[in-house]
Amino acid sequence: MKRIGLLSDTHSHLDNSILKHLETCDEIWHAGDIGDVAVLDQLKAFKPTRAVYGNIDSKTIRQECPLHQRFTCEHVDVWMTHIGGYPKRYSPYLRDEIRKNPPKLFISGHSHILKVMFDKELSLLHMNPGAAGKHGFHQVRTLLRFTIDGHEIKDLEVVELGKR
């Protein structure tokens, strides 16, 4: 069983309230637009961290993080990328691949809009944790926490971090 803290779009911002909400997590997953490599370094020093780069990330972050991560957590096939779209509106550059070989959990960021949706057609759960940073049009900073236990994704929590 793994407790996951999922965030995105920190845009160089990482404060103690974010870390406080990640204390109970076994792993941190960051869905891109990290902003500053110091944020990534701080997350990695705090907990085991997986991350993908986003459209605003520097060459340094792009050398450390891939565009996509496809991995297994417990018995759940996970695909994480920054610009992924949503069910019925996946990004054109990955649409065919996701249809041919859908994961059980598809994670993206980029929109700054927190969404959790089940894609009935592909039988996958889509998560976008919104934005944990202070840059962007979102009004409230958010992240997600959940548990992966064997084949199950459960105990999903939306964490509001306060106003941008």
SVG drawing of the C-alpha trace seen along z (x, -y; Angstrom):
<svg xmlns="http://www.w3.org/2000/svg" viewBox="-18 -35 38 41">
<polyline fill="none" stroke="black" stroke-width="0.4" points="0.0,0.0 1.3,-3.4 0.0,-6.9 0.6,-9.3 0.7,-13.1 0.0,-14.5 0.8,-18.1 1.4,-20.1 2.1,-23.6 4.1,-24.8 5.8,-27.4 8.8,-27.7 6.6,-27.9 6.9,-25.4 5.9,-26.4 5.6,-24.7 1.8,-24.2 2.4,-22.0 5.1,-20.0 2.8,-19.6 0.1,-18.0 2.6,-15.7 4.0,-14.4 1.8,-11.4 2.6,-10.4 5.0,-7.6 5.7,-9.2 5.3,-12.6 4.3,-12.8 4.7,-16.1 2.8,-16.5 5.0,-19.3 5.6,-23.0 8.0,-22.7 9.5,-26.0 12.8,-26.0 15.0,-23.0 15.3,-23.9 11.6,-22.9 12.4,-19.5 15.4,-19.1 13.4,-20.0 10.7,-17.5 13.3,-14.8 15.0,-15.5 11.6,-15.3 10.1,-12.1 10.7,-9.8 9.6,-11.9 8.6,-11.2 8.2,-14.1 7.7,-15.0 8.6,-18.3 6.1,-20.9 6.1,-23.6 7.7,-26.3 10.4,-24.0 14.1,-24.8 16.6,-22.7 18.0,-21.7 14.6,-20.2 14.1,-18.6 17.4,-16.8 16.4,-15.5 12.7,-14.7 11.1,-13.0 8.2,-14.4 6.2,-11.2 6.5,-8.6 4.8,-5.3 5.3,-3.1 3.6,-0.6 2.7,-1.5 1.6,1.6 -0.5,3.2 -1.7,0.0 -0.4,-1.1 0.2,-4.8 0.9,-7.3 1.9,-10.8 2.5,-13.8 2.1,-17.5 -0.1,-18.3 -2.4,-15.3 -5.9,-16.6 -9.0,-15.0 -11.3,-12.0 -12.7,-12.5 -10.2,-15.4 -6.7,-13.9 -3.8,-15.8 -3.3,-14.9 0.4,-13.8 -0.7,-11.0 -4.3,-10.2 -3.5,-7.2 -1.1,-5.7 -3.5,-6.1 -6.3,-4.4 -4.1,-1.5 -2.7,-0.9 -4.6,-2.8 -3.2,-2.9 -5.4,-2.4 -4.5,-5.9 -3.7,-8.8 -2.3,-12.0 -1.8,-15.4 -1.4,-19.0 -1.1,-22.2 -4.7,-23.5 -4.5,-24.6 -8.0,-23.1 -8.5,-20.3 -10.4,-17.4 -10.9,-13.8 -12.8,-11.9 -13.4,-8.3 -13.1,-7.6 -15.7,-4.9 -14.5,-4.2 -10.9,-3.4 -11.7,-2.3 -9.1,-4.6 -9.2,-7.2 -7.9,-10.6 -6.5,-13.0 -5.4,-16.6 -4.4,-18.0 -4.9,-21.6 -2.1,-24.1 -0.1,-24.2 1.8,-27.3 0.8,-31.0 1.3,-31.8 -1.7,-31.4 -5.4,-32.2 -6.6,-29.6 -8.1,-31.1 -7.3,-28.3 -4.1,-26.3 -4.8,-22.5 -3.2,-19.1 -4.5,-15.5 -3.7,-12.7 -4.8,-9.1 -3.8,-5.5 -2.9,-2.8 -3.5,0.6 -2.8,3.5 -5.2,2.9 -7.2,0.3 -7.0,-3.5 -8.8,-4.8 -9.1,-7.3 -8.9,-10.3 -8.6,-13.6 -8.7,-17.1 -6.4,-19.5 -7.0,-23.2 -3.9,-25.2 -5.5,-28.6 -5.8,-31.5 -3.3,-32.1"/>
</svg>
